[in-house]
């Protein structure tokens, strides 16, 4: 009798182990194996550039231009070339960056004419260079339009989408009107003296001369200063 009881305990104990093992395997879930593989990559890149220079490669020296011995009734043209030295296509602008010099030119009215062209294409033409900045309250030149007064603007786009290494050209034509008279007693002189005489600057008249300008390259579709 005692022997039979011990045997039943042994069977029950063995069954308990079997049940526990089965539950443990169920908790682990499926035990199948899968193939896998990994490919490594990364994102990299380069930064572009927008640059411009004189076409002879010397930079600003090639952009210095000069009219010589101007006379009324005749025009002179000076020109320079530029090259895209950057890595990206660009727009090219001419910017007249000295407001006093630009105003002196735009103070000539019908006594002067000025023309800007790029790559043989006319971009600006005026024979009535008046911005009326000296007479804001009573403008004398009429409408600011090609048919009226047409002052030289601060900036003019010369070219769009100029490719890297590509070359372009810009020209400036100026002439005094034939009706202009009254040369100095000594004769000669400098072109476009500035600033012009105003109430604010009576003592600085003619301290400088010429017309400073910049060739500015921008990303395509952008304006200088943006």
GROMACS elastic network, one bead per residue, 0.5 to 0.9 nm:
[ bonds ]
;  ai    aj funct       b0    kb
    1     4     6  0.52773   500
    1     5     6  0.65129   500
    1     6     6  0.89714   500
    2     5     6  0.52516   500
    2     6     6  0.64948   500
    2     7     6  0.88128   500
    3     6     6  0.53309   500
    3     7     6  0.63807   500
    3     8     6  0.89230   500
    4     7     6  0.50603   500
    4     8     6  0.63677   500
    4     9     6  0.88250   500
    5     8     6  0.51938   500
    5     9     6  0.64162   500
    5    10     6  0.87507   500
    6     9     6  0.51533   500
    6    10     6  0.62746   500
    6    11     6  0.87943   500
    7    10     6  0.50826   500
    7    11     6  0.63527   500
    7    12     6  0.87010   500
    8    11     6  0.51332   500
    8    12     6  0.61373   500
    8    13     6  0.84881   500
    9    12     6  0.50594   500
    9    13     6  0.59591   500
    9    14     6  0.84914   500
   10    13     6  0.50637   500
   10    14     6  0.61360   500
   10    15     6  0.85535   500
   11    14     6  0.51233   500
   11    15     6  0.61294   500
   11    16     6  0.86173   500
   12    15     6  0.50340   500
   12    16     6  0.61968   500
   12    17     6  0.88277   500
   13    16     6  0.50627   500
   13    17     6  0.64867   500
   13    18     6  0.87994   500
   14    17     6  0.52297   500
   14    18     6  0.63899   500
   14    19     6  0.87780   500
   15    18     6  0.50558   500
   15    19     6  0.62079   500
   15    20     6  0.86706   500
   16    19     6  0.51331   500
   16    20     6  0.62236   500
   16    21     6  0.86567   500
   17    20     6  0.51389   500
   17    21     6  0.61493   500
   17    22     6  0.85762   500
   18    21     6  0.51820   500
   18    22     6  0.61888   500
   18    23     6  0.86996   500
   19    22     6  0.51450   500
   19    23     6  0.62923   500
   19    24     6  0.87433   500
   20    23     6  0.51385   500
   20    24     6  0.62422   500
   20    25     6  0.88122   500
   21    24     6  0.51150   500
   21    25     6  0.63584   500
   21    26     6  0.86852   500
   22    25     6  0.53185   500
   22    26     6  0.62960   500
   22    27     6  0.88182   500
   23    26     6  0.50677   500
   23    27     6  0.63258   500
   23    28     6  0.89426   500
   24    27     6  0.51847   500
   24    28     6  0.66047   500
   25    28     6  0.52280   500
   25    29     6  0.67704   500
   25    30     6  0.86861   500
   26    29     6  0.54563   500
   26    30     6  0.81491   500
   28    31     6  0.75129   500
   47    87     6  0.89269   500
   48    86     6  0.76129   500
   48    87     6  0.55408   500
   48    88     6  0.60968   500
   49    85     6  0.86616   500
   49    86     6  0.50475   500
   49    87     6  0.51609   500
   49    88     6  0.60060   500
   49   219     6  0.89673   500
   50    84     6  0.78155   500
   50    85     6  0.75687   500
   50    87     6  0.66312   500
   50    88     6  0.62159   500
   50    89     6  0.76739   500
   50    90     6  0.66258   500
   50   217     6  0.63676   500
   50   218     6  0.64957   500
   50   219     6  0.68080   500
   51    83     6  0.86112   500
   51    84     6  0.60821   500
   51    85     6  0.52332   500
   51    87     6  0.79784   500
   51    88     6  0.86829   500
   51    90     6  0.84223   500
   51   216     6  0.84534   500
   51   217     6  0.62405   500
   51   218     6  0.83098   500
   52    55     6  0.87686   500
   52    59     6  0.81966   500
   52    82     6  0.68394   500
   52    83     6  0.57856   500
   52    85     6  0.53377   500
   52    86     6  0.68275   500
   52    92     6  0.84296   500
   52   215     6  0.76224   500
   52   216     6  0.72679   500
   52   217     6  0.61046   500
   53    56     6  0.81597   500
   53    57     6  0.64321   500
   53    58     6  0.73279   500
   53    60     6  0.69345   500
   53    62     6  0.86970   500
   53    63     6  0.88191   500
   53    81     6  0.86881   500
   53    82     6  0.55921   500
   53    83     6  0.55948   500
   53    84     6  0.68729   500
   53    85     6  0.67066   500
   53   215     6  0.82389   500
   54    57     6  0.55504   500
   54    58     6  0.61587   500
   54    60     6  0.62834   500
   54    61     6  0.76857   500
   54    62     6  0.55518   500
   54    63     6  0.63667   500
   54    80     6  0.75998   500
   54    81     6  0.59133   500
   54    83     6  0.60824   500
   54    84     6  0.89846   500
   55    58     6  0.76695   500
   55    59     6  0.76723   500
   55    62     6  0.77382   500
   55    80     6  0.80882   500
   55    81     6  0.51674   500
   55    84     6  0.84413   500
   55   167     6  0.65545   500
   55   168     6  0.79995   500
   55   169     6  0.87302   500
   56    59     6  0.75120   500
   56    62     6  0.70233   500
   56    81     6  0.78619   500
   56    82     6  0.78933   500
   56    83     6  0.83108   500
   57    62     6  0.82873   500
   57    82     6  0.86860   500
   57    83     6  0.80954   500
   58    61     6  0.62783   500
   58    62     6  0.64771   500
   59    62     6  0.61483   500
   59    63     6  0.74122   500
   59    82     6  0.86783   500
   60    63     6  0.51711   500
   60    64     6  0.70004   500
   61    64     6  0.57704   500
   62    65     6  0.80371   500
   62    80     6  0.70377   500
   62    81     6  0.80116   500
   62    82     6  0.88284   500
   63    79     6  0.83353   500
   63    80     6  0.59778   500
   63    81     6  0.77740   500
   63    82     6  0.84389   500
   63   214     6  0.88366   500
   63   215     6  0.87876   500
   64    80     6  0.83272   500
   65    78     6  0.62678   500
   65    79     6  0.71883   500
   65    80     6  0.77596   500
   66    78     6  0.68431   500
   66   210     6  0.84819   500
   67    70     6  0.67932   500
   67    76     6  0.66749   500
   67    77     6  0.75681   500
   67    78     6  0.69347   500
   67   174     6  0.83871   500
   67   191     6  0.79046   500
   68    76     6  0.81590   500
   69   188     6  0.72596   500
   69   189     6  0.86264   500
   69   190     6  0.89942   500
   70    74     6  0.74472   500
   70    75     6  0.75335   500
   70    76     6  0.74288   500
   70   174     6  0.88108   500
   70   175     6  0.72862   500
   70   176     6  0.76495   500
   70   188     6  0.87547   500
   70   191     6  0.82882   500
   71    74     6  0.60096   500
   71    75     6  0.79422   500
   71   175     6  0.75769   500
   71   176     6  0.67018   500
   71   177     6  0.87754   500
   71   178     6  0.84236   500
   72    75     6  0.81543   500
   72   111     6  0.89294   500
   72   112     6  0.88455   500
   72   175     6  0.67915   500
   72   177     6  0.53023   500
   72   179     6  0.72356   500
   72   180     6  0.60574   500
   72   181     6  0.77860   500
   73   175     6  0.67631   500
   73   176     6  0.59971   500
   73   177     6  0.51256   500
   73   179     6  0.76748   500
   73   180     6  0.82486   500
   74   174     6  0.84743   500
   74   175     6  0.56253   500
   74   176     6  0.69054   500
   74   177     6  0.77344   500
   74   178     6  0.76506   500
   75   113     6  0.84724   500
   75   114     6  0.89985   500
   75   173     6  0.65426   500
   75   174     6  0.53583   500
   75   176     6  0.72907   500
   76   172     6  0.82879   500
   76   173     6  0.55151   500
   76   174     6  0.56372   500
   76   175     6  0.64527   500
   77   115     6  0.88214   500
   77   171     6  0.65775   500
   77   172     6  0.55852   500
   77   174     6  0.66136   500
   77   175     6  0.89987   500
   78   170     6  0.86132   500
   78   171     6  0.56049   500
   78   172     6  0.54739   500
   78   173     6  0.64973   500
   78   174     6  0.88139   500
   79   169     6  0.70727   500
   79   170     6  0.55966   500
   79   172     6  0.62589   500
   79   173     6  0.86294   500
   80   168     6  0.86253   500
   80   169     6  0.56871   500
   80   170     6  0.56183   500
   80   171     6  0.64977   500
   81   167     6  0.68739   500
   81   168     6  0.55498   500
   81   170     6  0.62858   500
   81   171     6  0.87627   500
   82   166     6  0.85325   500
   82   167     6  0.56188   500
   82   168     6  0.53115   500
   82   169     6  0.60309   500
   82   170     6  0.80173   500
   82   215     6  0.83172   500
   83    86     6  0.89386   500
   83   162     6  0.87804   500
   83   164     6  0.79953   500
   83   165     6  0.60720   500
   83   166     6  0.56887   500
   83   168     6  0.63053   500
   83   169     6  0.87394   500
   84    87     6  0.81714   500
   84    88     6  0.84215   500
   84    89     6  0.78354   500
   84    90     6  0.76313   500
   84    92     6  0.89518   500
   84   162     6  0.69638   500
   84   163     6  0.68117   500
   84   164     6  0.51116   500
   84   165     6  0.50380   500
   84   166     6  0.56942   500
   84   167     6  0.66037   500
   84   168     6  0.85497   500
   84   217     6  0.82092   500
   85    88     6  0.88011   500
   85   164     6  0.62124   500
   85   165     6  0.57447   500
   85   166     6  0.82841   500
   86    89     6  0.77694   500
   86    90     6  0.84369   500
   86   163     6  0.88899   500
   86   164     6  0.59495   500
   86   165     6  0.76226   500
   87   163     6  0.85542   500
   87   164     6  0.57748   500
   87   165     6  0.84921   500
   88   162     6  0.85935   500
   88   163     6  0.68018   500
   88   164     6  0.58414   500
   88   219     6  0.81177   500
   89   160     6  0.86044   500
   89   161     6  0.52560   500
   89   162     6  0.52002   500
   89   164     6  0.57089   500
   89   218     6  0.89920   500
   89   219     6  0.73233   500
   89   220     6  0.69408   500
   90   159     6  0.84745   500
   90   160     6  0.66750   500
   90   162     6  0.51387   500
   90   163     6  0.67460   500
   90   164     6  0.80209   500
   90   217     6  0.60982   500
   90   218     6  0.55824   500
   90   219     6  0.50261   500
   90   220     6  0.50110   500
   90   221     6  0.84637   500
   91   157     6  0.74932   500
   91   158     6  0.77193   500
   91   159     6  0.56939   500
   91   161     6  0.52102   500
   91   162     6  0.60889   500
   91   216     6  0.82456   500
   91   217     6  0.56339   500
   91   218     6  0.52692   500
   91   219     6  0.61422   500
   91   220     6  0.51431   500
   91   221     6  0.71248   500
   91   222     6  0.76350   500
   91   223     6  0.84479   500
   92   156     6  0.88171   500
   92   157     6  0.60472   500
   92   158     6  0.54510   500
   92   159     6  0.51729   500
   92   160     6  0.65029   500
   92   161     6  0.81489   500
   92   162     6  0.74464   500
   92   215     6  0.68801   500
   92   216     6  0.57260   500
   92   218     6  0.64999   500
   92   219     6  0.89606   500
   92   220     6  0.88418   500
   93   155     6  0.66634   500
   93   156     6  0.56008   500
   93   158     6  0.51354   500
   93   159     6  0.70697   500
   93   160     6  0.89763   500
   93   214     6  0.80260   500
   93   215     6  0.56931   500
   93   216     6  0.50709   500
   93   217     6  0.63701   500
   93   218     6  0.79706   500
   93   223     6  0.81864   500
   93   224     6  0.76022   500
   94   154     6  0.83879   500
   94   155     6  0.56146   500
   94   156     6  0.54070   500
   94   157     6  0.64161   500
   94   158     6  0.66834   500
   94   170     6  0.86201   500
   94   213     6  0.67035   500
   94   214     6  0.56391   500
   94   216     6  0.61826   500
   94   217     6  0.89552   500
   95   153     6  0.85858   500
   95   154     6  0.58114   500
   95   156     6  0.66530   500
   95   157     6  0.87097   500
   95   212     6  0.87279   500
   95   213     6  0.55273   500
   95   214     6  0.50589   500
   95   215     6  0.63736   500
   95   216     6  0.69695   500
   95   224     6  0.81909   500
   96    99     6  0.74045   500
   96   101     6  0.83868   500
   96   102     6  0.67321   500
   96   152     6  0.89148   500
   96   153     6  0.79148   500
   96   154     6  0.52626   500
   96   155     6  0.62486   500
   96   156     6  0.88747   500
   96   211     6  0.73918   500
   96   212     6  0.61286   500
   96   214     6  0.63962   500
   97   101     6  0.85533   500
   97   102     6  0.80613   500
   97   154     6  0.71343   500
   97   155     6  0.85359   500
   97   211     6  0.87974   500
   97   212     6  0.64580   500
   97   213     6  0.57502   500
   97   214     6  0.68587   500
   98   101     6  0.54514   500
   98   102     6  0.62415   500
   98   103     6  0.86370   500
   98   154     6  0.88934   500
   98   211     6  0.75720   500
   98   212     6  0.62452   500
   98   213     6  0.76194   500
   99   102     6  0.50607   500
   99   103     6  0.59767   500
   99   104     6  0.85667   500
   99   154     6  0.80657   500
  100   103     6  0.51059   500
  100   104     6  0.62190   500
  100   105     6  0.88356   500
  100   194     6  0.62060   500
  100   195     6  0.52894   500
  100   196     6  0.76533   500
  101   104     6  0.51388   500
  101   105     6  0.65555   500
  101   106     6  0.87130   500
  101   192     6  0.72153   500
  101   193     6  0.74671   500
  101   194     6  0.54595   500
  101   195     6  0.64340   500
  101   196     6  0.85910   500
  101   208     6  0.81869   500
  101   209     6  0.73398   500
  101   210     6  0.69608   500
  101   211     6  0.55906   500
  101   212     6  0.72812   500
  102   105     6  0.52567   500
  102   106     6  0.61869   500
  102   107     6  0.85962   500
  102   151     6  0.89705   500
  102   152     6  0.74148   500
  102   153     6  0.84245   500
  102   154     6  0.77921   500
  102   192     6  0.89373   500
  102   194     6  0.86678   500
  102   211     6  0.66855   500
  102   212     6  0.83761   500
  103   107     6  0.58986   500
  103   108     6  0.89797   500
  103   130     6  0.84538   500
  103   131     6  0.73418   500
  103   133     6  0.77927   500
  103   151     6  0.86284   500
  103   152     6  0.87223   500
  103   194     6  0.82186   500
  103   195     6  0.78975   500
  103   196     6  0.79239   500
  104   107     6  0.50563   500
  104   108     6  0.71423   500
  104   192     6  0.64043   500
  104   193     6  0.69456   500
  104   194     6  0.57313   500
  104   195     6  0.63685   500
  104   196     6  0.58347   500
  105   108     6  0.58932   500
  105   109     6  0.85738   500
  105   112     6  0.81272   500
  105   114     6  0.87363   500
  105   129     6  0.69264   500
  105   130     6  0.82895   500
  105   151     6  0.83513   500
  105   152     6  0.79687   500
  105   192     6  0.62500   500
  105   193     6  0.86397   500
  105   194     6  0.86734   500
  105   211     6  0.81056   500
  106   109     6  0.66262   500
  106   112     6  0.87496   500
  106   128     6  0.82289   500
  106   131     6  0.57147   500
  106   132     6  0.83290   500
  106   150     6  0.84650   500
  106   151     6  0.53685   500
  106   152     6  0.65221   500
  107   129     6  0.62401   500
  107   130     6  0.52056   500
  107   131     6  0.67359   500
  107   132     6  0.75170   500
  107   133     6  0.82967   500
  107   134     6  0.84051   500
  107   151     6  0.85198   500
  107   196     6  0.81968   500
  108   111     6  0.52985   500
  108   112     6  0.56031   500
  108   113     6  0.84009   500
  108   128     6  0.75204   500
  108   129     6  0.55925   500
  108   130     6  0.63962   500
  108   176     6  0.88870   500
  109   112     6  0.64141   500
  109   113     6  0.83852   500
  109   127     6  0.74702   500
  109   131     6  0.82946   500
  109   141     6  0.79855   500
  109   149     6  0.76540   500
  109   150     6  0.88626   500
  109   151     6  0.85126   500
  110   113     6  0.72612   500
  110   126     6  0.89831   500
  110   127     6  0.57299   500
  110   129     6  0.63438   500
  110   130     6  0.78662   500
  110   149     6  0.88374   500
  110   176     6  0.87513   500
  110   177     6  0.70588   500
  111   127     6  0.77221   500
  111   128     6  0.74309   500
  111   129     6  0.79904   500
  111   175     6  0.86323   500
  111   176     6  0.57652   500
  111   178     6  0.79706   500
  111   179     6  0.72224   500
  111   180     6  0.62272   500
  112   126     6  0.84802   500
  112   127     6  0.60139   500
  112   128     6  0.68890   500
  112   129     6  0.66557   500
  112   174     6  0.73476   500
  112   175     6  0.57511   500
  112   177     6  0.52949   500
  112   180     6  0.86565   500
  113   125     6  0.76140   500
  113   126     6  0.55196   500
  113   128     6  0.66091   500
  113   129     6  0.67217   500
  113   173     6  0.80372   500
  113   174     6  0.56770   500
  113   175     6  0.54065   500
  113   176     6  0.64843   500
  113   177     6  0.72358   500
  114   124     6  0.78164   500
  114   125     6  0.60597   500
  114   126     6  0.56098   500
  114   127     6  0.66458   500
  114   128     6  0.88004   500
  114   129     6  0.77661   500
  114   152     6  0.77664   500
  114   172     6  0.72367   500
  114   173     6  0.56169   500
  114   175     6  0.68144   500
  115   122     6  0.75498   500
  115   123     6  0.76307   500
  115   124     6  0.53622   500
  115   126     6  0.65393   500
  115   127     6  0.87763   500
  115   152     6  0.88042   500
  115   171     6  0.80313   500
  115   172     6  0.57404   500
  115   174     6  0.65185   500
  116   121     6  0.86975   500
  116   122     6  0.62611   500
  116   123     6  0.56129   500
  116   124     6  0.50225   500
  116   125     6  0.67166   500
  116   156     6  0.86381   500
  116   170     6  0.73071   500
  116   171     6  0.57700   500
  116   173     6  0.65013   500
  117   120     6  0.60907   500
  117   121     6  0.52768   500
  117   123     6  0.51341   500
  117   124     6  0.68677   500
  117   125     6  0.88284   500
  117   158     6  0.76442   500
  117   169     6  0.83307   500
  117   170     6  0.57688   500
  117   171     6  0.52868   500
  117   172     6  0.67834   500
  117   173     6  0.84570   500
  118   121     6  0.52925   500
  118   122     6  0.66626   500
  118   123     6  0.70674   500
  118   158     6  0.55885   500
  118   159     6  0.73764   500
  118   168     6  0.73607   500
  118   169     6  0.54864   500
  118   171     6  0.63077   500
  119   122     6  0.85598   500
  119   158     6  0.82700   500
  119   159     6  0.84539   500
  119   168     6  0.60840   500
  119   169     6  0.51275   500
  119   170     6  0.64259   500
  119   171     6  0.83945   500
  120   169     6  0.80273   500
  120   170     6  0.82132   500
  120   171     6  0.85033   500
  122   125     6  0.74131   500
  123   156     6  0.77127   500
  123   157     6  0.82496   500
  123   158     6  0.76126   500
  124   152     6  0.77498   500
  124   156     6  0.81780   500
  125   146     6  0.80885   500
  125   150     6  0.82658   500
  125   152     6  0.85756   500
  126   129     6  0.63826   500
  126   146     6  0.69789   500
  126   149     6  0.80941   500
  126   150     6  0.58000   500
  126   151     6  0.71960   500
  126   152     6  0.77799   500
  127   149     6  0.83607   500
  127   150     6  0.76669   500
  127   177     6  0.84446   500
  128   141     6  0.84287   500
  128   146     6  0.85692   500
  128   148     6  0.72939   500
  128   149     6  0.52697   500
  128   150     6  0.58040   500
  128   151     6  0.71452   500
  129   149     6  0.63059   500
  129   150     6  0.56081   500
  129   152     6  0.69528   500
  130   133     6  0.82217   500
  130   140     6  0.89944   500
  130   141     6  0.67104   500
  130   144     6  0.83744   500
  130   149     6  0.55355   500
  130   150     6  0.63296   500
  130   151     6  0.52356   500
  130   152     6  0.85433   500
  131   134     6  0.81791   500
  131   135     6  0.89910   500
  131   139     6  0.89018   500
  131   141     6  0.80777   500
  131   144     6  0.75643   500
  131   149     6  0.71183   500
  131   150     6  0.73011   500
  131   151     6  0.53544   500
  131   152     6  0.83601   500
  132   135     6  0.52453   500
  132   136     6  0.60275   500
  132   138     6  0.85909   500
  132   139     6  0.58184   500
  132   140     6  0.70412   500
  132   141     6  0.69849   500
  132   149     6  0.87716   500
  133   136     6  0.56242   500
  133   139     6  0.84698   500
  134   137     6  0.88967   500
  134   139     6  0.86802   500
  134   198     6  0.73824   500
  135   138     6  0.56036   500
  135   139     6  0.55412   500
  135   140     6  0.73766   500
  136   139     6  0.56495   500
  136   140     6  0.89404   500
  139   142     6  0.64855   500
  139   143     6  0.88520   500
  141   144     6  0.78445   500
  141   148     6  0.68915   500
  141   149     6  0.56222   500
  142   145     6  0.86599   500
  142   148     6  0.59548   500
  142   149     6  0.63254   500
  143   146     6  0.86172   500
  143   147     6  0.78006   500
  143   148     6  0.52124   500
  143   149     6  0.60019   500
  143   150     6  0.83766   500
  144   147     6  0.80929   500
  144   148     6  0.58741   500
  144   150     6  0.55589   500
  144   151     6  0.75834   500
  145   148     6  0.51221   500
  145   149     6  0.56956   500
  145   150     6  0.52979   500
  145   151     6  0.85042   500
  146   149     6  0.64689   500
  146   150     6  0.52625   500
  146   151     6  0.88809   500
  147   150     6  0.76599   500
  150   153     6  0.86041   500
  152   155     6  0.83878   500
  152   156     6  0.89675   500
  153   156     6  0.69442   500
  155   224     6  0.83231   500
  157   160     6  0.76277   500
  157   223     6  0.85946   500
  158   168     6  0.87578   500
  158   169     6  0.85888   500
  158   170     6  0.73731   500
  159   162     6  0.66472   500
  159   168     6  0.80556   500
  160   220     6  0.68830   500
  160   221     6  0.80743   500
  161   219     6  0.84843   500
  161   220     6  0.59409   500
  161   221     6  0.85723   500
  162   165     6  0.85719   500
  162   166     6  0.63987   500
  162   167     6  0.80152   500
  162   168     6  0.82509   500
  162   220     6  0.87104   500
  163   166     6  0.53844   500
  163   167     6  0.85629   500
  164   167     6  0.87172   500
  175   178     6  0.88811   500
  176   179     6  0.82926   500
  176   180     6  0.67241   500
  177   180     6  0.55660   500
  178   181     6  0.81258   500
  180   183     6  0.88002   500
  182   185     6  0.87067   500
  183   186     6  0.80878   500
  183   187     6  0.59182   500
  183   188     6  0.74749   500
  183   189     6  0.88570   500
  184   188     6  0.71274   500
  184   189     6  0.79157   500
  185   188     6  0.88583   500
  186   189     6  0.83833   500
  190   193     6  0.67412   500
  190   209     6  0.65732   500
  190   210     6  0.77822   500
  191   209     6  0.61283   500
  191   210     6  0.58356   500
  191   211     6  0.87410   500
  192   206     6  0.84273   500
  192   208     6  0.83037   500
  192   209     6  0.52186   500
  192   210     6  0.51811   500
  192   211     6  0.70691   500
  193   196     6  0.72905   500
  193   205     6  0.76283   500
  193   207     6  0.70754   500
  193   208     6  0.56195   500
  193   210     6  0.65718   500
  193   211     6  0.89747   500
  194   197     6  0.83627   500
  194   204     6  0.80832   500
  194   205     6  0.61074   500
  194   207     6  0.61562   500
  194   208     6  0.52539   500
  194   209     6  0.56559   500
  194   210     6  0.79673   500
  195   198     6  0.84591   500
  195   201     6  0.76944   500
  195   204     6  0.65317   500
  195   205     6  0.52692   500
  195   206     6  0.57752   500
  195   207     6  0.68195   500
  195   208     6  0.70887   500
  195   209     6  0.84069   500
  196   201     6  0.78270   500
  196   202     6  0.83404   500
  196   204     6  0.79396   500
  196   205     6  0.53580   500
  196   206     6  0.67581   500
  197   200     6  0.80897   500
  197   201     6  0.59853   500
  197   202     6  0.52628   500
  197   203     6  0.77235   500
  197   204     6  0.74242   500
  197   205     6  0.53665   500
  197   206     6  0.83684   500
  198   201     6  0.51332   500
  198   202     6  0.55978   500
  198   205     6  0.84842   500
  199   202     6  0.58660   500
  200   203     6  0.88676   500
  201   204     6  0.56124   500
  201   205     6  0.71052   500
  202   205     6  0.64266   500
  203   207     6  0.89505   500
  204   207     6  0.56524   500
  204   208     6  0.88607   500
  205   208     6  0.82011   500
  206   209     6  0.67905   500
  216   224     6  0.68239   500
  217   220     6  0.88849   500
  217   223     6  0.89605   500
  217   224     6  0.77369   500
  218   221     6  0.78169   500
  218   222     6  0.59528   500
  218   223     6  0.66147   500
  218   224     6  0.64583   500
  218   226     6  0.89936   500
  219   222     6  0.55953   500
  219   223     6  0.81914   500
  220   223     6  0.86202   500
  222   225     6  0.86520   500
  222   226     6  0.66543   500
  223   226     6  0.57287   500
